[in-house]
Amino acid sequence: MLNAEQAAQGLNMSRGFAYKIIQEMNEGQIKRGRAVVKGRVRSDHFEARFFAGDEDARL
């Protein structure tokens, strides 16, 4: 699980924007009936969304 600070570092963005991305990703997971942890996102889900096909860019 990644927190906003880790997501922000991985994407080179502000922590506030990373929180928004995490919130959007978690809303999608909730719609699929999956459990989420507020303020955190599964690292595999995050990497698949932002680094799909780029093995060198993995966190």
mmCIF file of the C-alpha atoms, coordinates in Angstrom:
data_MODEL
# 
_entry.id   MODEL 
# 
loop_
_atom_site.group_PDB 
_atom_site.id 
_atom_site.type_symbol 
_atom_site.label_atom_id 
_atom_site.label_alt_id 
_atom_site.label_comp_id 
_atom_site.label_asym_id 
_atom_site.label_entity_id 
_atom_site.label_seq_id 
_atom_site.pdbx_PDB_ins_code 
_atom_site.Cartn_x 
_atom_site.Cartn_y 
_atom_site.Cartn_z 
_atom_site.occupancy 
_atom_site.B_iso_or_equiv 
_atom_site.pdbx_formal_charge 
_atom_site.auth_seq_id 
_atom_site.auth_comp_id 
_atom_site.auth_asym_id 
_atom_site.auth_atom_id 
_atom_site.pdbx_PDB_model_num 
ATOM 1  C CA . MET A 1 1  ? 0.000   0.000  0.000   1.00 0.00 ? 1  MET A CA 1 
ATOM 2  C CA . LEU A 1 2  ? 1.270   3.426  -0.946  1.00 0.00 ? 2  LEU A CA 1 
ATOM 3  C CA . ASN A 1 3  ? 0.454   6.611  0.889   1.00 0.00 ? 3  ASN A CA 1 
ATOM 4  C CA . ALA A 1 4  ? 0.175   10.032 -0.748  1.00 0.00 ? 4  ALA A CA 1 
ATOM 5  C CA . GLU A 1 5  ? 3.805   10.925 -0.059  1.00 0.00 ? 5  GLU A CA 1 
ATOM 6  C CA . GLN A 1 6  ? 5.057   7.805  -1.830  1.00 0.00 ? 6  GLN A CA 1 
ATOM 7  C CA . ALA A 1 7  ? 2.665   8.307  -4.752  1.00 0.00 ? 7  ALA A CA 1 
ATOM 8  C CA . ALA A 1 8  ? 3.736   11.951 -5.060  1.00 0.00 ? 8  ALA A CA 1 
ATOM 9  C CA . GLN A 1 9  ? 7.406   10.977 -5.178  1.00 0.00 ? 9  GLN A CA 1 
ATOM 10 C CA . GLY A 1 10 ? 6.777   8.274  -7.758  1.00 0.00 ? 10 GLY A CA 1 
ATOM 11 C CA . LEU A 1 11 ? 4.961   10.677 -10.080 1.00 0.00 ? 11 LEU A CA 1 
ATOM 12 C CA . ASN A 1 12 ? 6.945   13.813 -9.195  1.00 0.00 ? 12 ASN A CA 1 
ATOM 13 C CA . MET A 1 13 ? 3.867   15.775 -8.129  1.00 0.00 ? 13 MET A CA 1 
ATOM 14 C CA . SER A 1 14 ? 2.516   17.503 -5.058  1.00 0.00 ? 14 SER A CA 1 
ATOM 15 C CA . ARG A 1 15 ? 1.199   15.483 -2.157  1.00 0.00 ? 15 ARG A CA 1 
ATOM 16 C CA . GLY A 1 16 ? -2.184  17.242 -2.412  1.00 0.00 ? 16 GLY A CA 1 
ATOM 17 C CA . PHE A 1 17 ? -2.623  16.127 -6.019  1.00 0.00 ? 17 PHE A CA 1 
ATOM 18 C CA . ALA A 1 18 ? -1.529  12.610 -5.091  1.00 0.00 ? 18 ALA A CA 1 
ATOM 19 C CA . TYR A 1 19 ? -4.324  12.518 -2.479  1.00 0.00 ? 19 TYR A CA 1 
ATOM 20 C CA . LYS A 1 20 ? -6.832  13.383 -5.223  1.00 0.00 ? 20 LYS A CA 1 
ATOM 21 C CA . ILE A 1 21 ? -5.511  10.611 -7.453  1.00 0.00 ? 21 ILE A CA 1 
ATOM 22 C CA . ILE A 1 22 ? -5.682  8.113  -4.584  1.00 0.00 ? 22 ILE A CA 1 
ATOM 23 C CA . GLN A 1 23 ? -9.242  9.187  -3.821  1.00 0.00 ? 23 GLN A CA 1 
ATOM 24 C CA . GLU A 1 24 ? -10.284 8.699  -7.458  1.00 0.00 ? 24 GLU A CA 1 
ATOM 25 C CA . MET A 1 25 ? -8.611  5.303  -7.649  1.00 0.00 ? 25 MET A CA 1 
ATOM 26 C CA . ASN A 1 26 ? -10.223 4.180  -4.387  1.00 0.00 ? 26 ASN A CA 1 
ATOM 27 C CA . GLU A 1 27 ? -13.668 5.322  -5.569  1.00 0.00 ? 27 GLU A CA 1 
ATOM 28 C CA . GLY A 1 28 ? -13.241 3.066  -8.589  1.00 0.00 ? 28 GLY A CA 1 
ATOM 29 C CA . GLN A 1 29 ? -12.298 0.166  -6.340  1.00 0.00 ? 29 GLN A CA 1 
ATOM 30 C CA . ILE A 1 30 ? -15.324 0.776  -4.110  1.00 0.00 ? 30 ILE A CA 1 
ATOM 31 C CA . LYS A 1 31 ? -17.600 0.703  -7.167  1.00 0.00 ? 31 LYS A CA 1 
ATOM 32 C CA . ARG A 1 32 ? -16.146 -2.729 -7.958  1.00 0.00 ? 32 ARG A CA 1 
ATOM 33 C CA . GLY A 1 33 ? -16.996 -3.889 -4.433  1.00 0.00 ? 33 GLY A CA 1 
ATOM 34 C CA . ARG A 1 34 ? -13.423 -3.997 -3.191  1.00 0.00 ? 34 ARG A CA 1 
ATOM 35 C CA . ALA A 1 35 ? -12.230 -2.838 0.207   1.00 0.00 ? 35 ALA A CA 1 
ATOM 36 C CA . VAL A 1 36 ? -9.963  0.220  0.393   1.00 0.00 ? 36 VAL A CA 1 
ATOM 37 C CA . VAL A 1 37 ? -7.911  2.020  3.019   1.00 0.00 ? 37 VAL A CA 1 
ATOM 38 C CA . LYS A 1 38 ? -8.559  5.757  3.062   1.00 0.00 ? 38 LYS A CA 1 
ATOM 39 C CA . GLY A 1 39 ? -5.476  7.731  2.023   1.00 0.00 ? 39 GLY A CA 1 
ATOM 40 C CA . ARG A 1 40 ? -3.702  4.688  0.591   1.00 0.00 ? 40 ARG A CA 1 
ATOM 41 C CA . VAL A 1 41 ? -3.748  2.779  -2.667  1.00 0.00 ? 41 VAL A CA 1 
ATOM 42 C CA . ARG A 1 42 ? -2.587  -0.705 -3.577  1.00 0.00 ? 42 ARG A CA 1 
ATOM 43 C CA . SER A 1 43 ? 0.867   -0.434 -5.099  1.00 0.00 ? 43 SER A CA 1 
ATOM 44 C CA . ASP A 1 44 ? 0.132   -2.947 -7.863  1.00 0.00 ? 44 ASP A CA 1 
ATOM 45 C CA . HIS A 1 45 ? -3.007  -1.037 -8.895  1.00 0.00 ? 45 HIS A CA 1 
ATOM 46 C CA . PHE A 1 46 ? -1.107  2.278  -8.825  1.00 0.00 ? 46 PHE A CA 1 
ATOM 47 C CA . GLU A 1 47 ? 1.805   0.933  -10.865 1.00 0.00 ? 47 GLU A CA 1 
ATOM 48 C CA . ALA A 1 48 ? -0.496  -0.689 -13.420 1.00 0.00 ? 48 ALA A CA 1 
ATOM 49 C CA . ARG A 1 49 ? -2.300  2.610  -13.967 1.00 0.00 ? 49 ARG A CA 1 
ATOM 50 C CA . PHE A 1 50 ? 0.731   4.882  -14.243 1.00 0.00 ? 50 PHE A CA 1 
ATOM 51 C CA . PHE A 1 51 ? 3.602   2.623  -15.299 1.00 0.00 ? 51 PHE A CA 1 
ATOM 52 C CA . ALA A 1 52 ? 1.947   -0.009 -17.485 1.00 0.00 ? 52 ALA A CA 1 
ATOM 53 C CA . GLY A 1 53 ? 4.556   -1.606 -19.718 1.00 0.00 ? 53 GLY A CA 1 
ATOM 54 C CA . ASP A 1 54 ? 7.474   0.362  -18.252 1.00 0.00 ? 54 ASP A CA 1 
ATOM 55 C CA . GLU A 1 55 ? 9.382   -2.085 -16.045 1.00 0.00 ? 55 GLU A CA 1 
ATOM 56 C CA . ASP A 1 56 ? 12.164  0.435  -15.315 1.00 0.00 ? 56 ASP A CA 1 
ATOM 57 C CA . ALA A 1 57 ? 9.756   2.971  -13.787 1.00 0.00 ? 57 ALA A CA 1 
ATOM 58 C CA . ARG A 1 58 ? 8.329   0.719  -11.064 1.00 0.00 ? 58 ARG A CA 1 
ATOM 59 C CA . LEU A 1 59 ? 8.392   2.166  -7.528  1.00 0.00 ? 59 LEU A CA 1 
# 
